[in-house]
């Protein structure tokens, strides 16, 4: 395993704890289960990342590190703006476009297709989360 700064795997322990808290807040459990989840999930995510993160083949590992850091930075104010979401989607699209080649499409068309796919998925997730919050 390689360690760069305090990064072992694809994210720092601070990034892992922060993202685990966001995930724990979205899991529908209450009371003692919620408290336990918030205590255990960060350690689980960081431990899994430390064991598996460096085994992800390059250049995917670098791409995932960049995306993880982008998500961490975007969620610092607990609000994901449309601009931040679009920047992340463009990074995802560029990453996939660099590493996957679709026959019969040139690079620009591939990038547009991947971006459309990722924007569609993000839109579905955002509308699902919005509906969930409206029901609460």
N, C-alpha and C positions, 0 to 999 in steps of 0.2 A: 504494500500500500504506500502511496506517496502522500506526503503531507506538505502543503504549500501554505505558509502562514498558519492559521488555525483551521485550514480547510483540509479535512480528511474525507475523501469521497467527493461528491459533487456540490456540497453546500457546507457553509460554516455551521457551527453548533448554534449560533444565534439565529441564522436563517432557518435551521431545522426547528428550533423551539417556536419561532414566530409562526411559521407555516403550520406546525402541528396544532397550535392554539386556534388558528382559523379553522382547521379541519375539525377539531374537537368541538368548537362552538356550533358547527353545522350538523353534528351527529345528534339525532333526537333522543337523548337520554337526560334524566333529571337527577337531582339530589346527589347522593353518595356516588352513583355511577358517573355523573358528570365530573365530580371532583377527582375521582380515580382516573378517569380518562384523561383529564388535563394533566395529571401527574405522570401517567405512564406513556401516553402517546409521544411526547417529545423525545423521551429516552429511546422508545422503540424506533421512531423515524431516524434519529441520529445514529443509533446503533446499526440499523439496516443500511443506511447510507455509508457509514464507515466500512462495513463489510463488503458491500456490493458496488458502491459508487465508482471505485477505481477499476472495477472489472468491466465496466462499460467500454466497448471499443472506441478508439479515437476515430474520427473526430466527433462522434456523437456525444462523448463525455463532455467535450468543450461546449458544444451547443446547449446541452442540458444545464451545465453550470451557468451559462449566460442567461438562459431563460429563468432559472431558479432565482438568480440575483435580480433580474428584471421584475419578477413577480414580488419578491421581497421588497424592493424599492417602491414599487407601485402601490403596495398595500400599507405602507407606513402610515398614511393618514386615514386608513380604514375606508377609503373611498377609491374605487377604480373608475376613473373617468373614461369617457369614450376615446379620448386621445391616447391615454395609457394603454387601454385595451387594444386599440388599433396598432400602436407601436409593437406590442407583444405579438399580435397576430402577424404583422409583417415580418418580425424576426422568425417566427415559426415557419411561415411560408418560405422565406429565404433559406432557412436551414434545410427544410425538406427538399426544396428545389435544387440545392447544391448537391444533396446526397442521393436523390432518387431521380432516375431518368425515365420519363414516359415516352414510349415510342410514338412517332407520328406528330409530336408537338415540339415546337421550338422552345427555347428557354423562357422567353417572355410569356408565351401561352401557358407553359407549365406553372410559372410563378403566379399568373392570374388565376389559374384553376385551383392551385393549392390555397391561395389567399381566399378565394370564394368559399371553398370548403371549410376553412377554419373560421371565417366570419359567420358562416351559417351555423356551425356548431356552437360558437360563442353566443350567437343570438338566441339559440334554443336554450342554452344554459342560463343566460341572463333573464329570459322571460320566465323560465321555471323558478328561478330564485325570487323574481318579483312576485309571482303568484303565491309562492310560499310565504313571503313576508306579508302580503295582503291578507292571507288567511289567518295569520297570527293575531 
